């Protein structure tokens, strides 16, 4: 069951305030991913969990503040809130078990890098930022 919109509003804004486009419906996911066939796209699967609050959202913020290469597009879906949009996004990485929070990096429409929850929780935001920054340096133009 989805959480109260009032509860998740600040959690959503942590990502949208740094440039992520929120995808709320399956149709929005389809349109966004259909348009992501060139360049690099970062998808954040957001969550109300403690590791999302303490590590995932702060870590991606730090990574996007780096002076290096960055993805062309930033999209987010919210797991415990926008259930159908999240399910549709996960259909773009079908061989990976559901995981939230998580990050998926696509290049020219192909999944090239994935950070599941077990590589987020128990670490600090700086460690996650370092992982994401390294992926950006490798895959972004």
Secondary structure as GFF3:
##gff-version 3
##sequence-region A 1 141
A	DSSP	alpha_helix	5	16	.	.	.	ID=ss1
A	DSSP	beta_strand	21	22	.	.	.	ID=ss2
A	DSSP	alpha_helix	26	34	.	.	.	ID=ss3
A	DSSP	beta_strand	40	46	.	.	.	ID=ss4
A	DSSP	alpha_helix	50	51	.	.	.	ID=ss5
A	DSSP	pi_helix	52	56	.	.	.	ID=ss6
A	DSSP	alpha_helix	57	64	.	.	.	ID=ss7
A	DSSP	beta_strand	73	78	.	.	.	ID=ss8
A	DSSP	alpha_helix	83	90	.	.	.	ID=ss9
A	DSSP	three_ten_helix	91	93	.	.	.	ID=ss10
A	DSSP	beta_strand	102	107	.	.	.	ID=ss11
A	DSSP	beta_strand	110	115	.	.	.	ID=ss12
A	DSSP	three_ten_helix	117	119	.	.	.	ID=ss13
A	DSSP	alpha_helix	125	139	.	.	.	ID=ss14
###
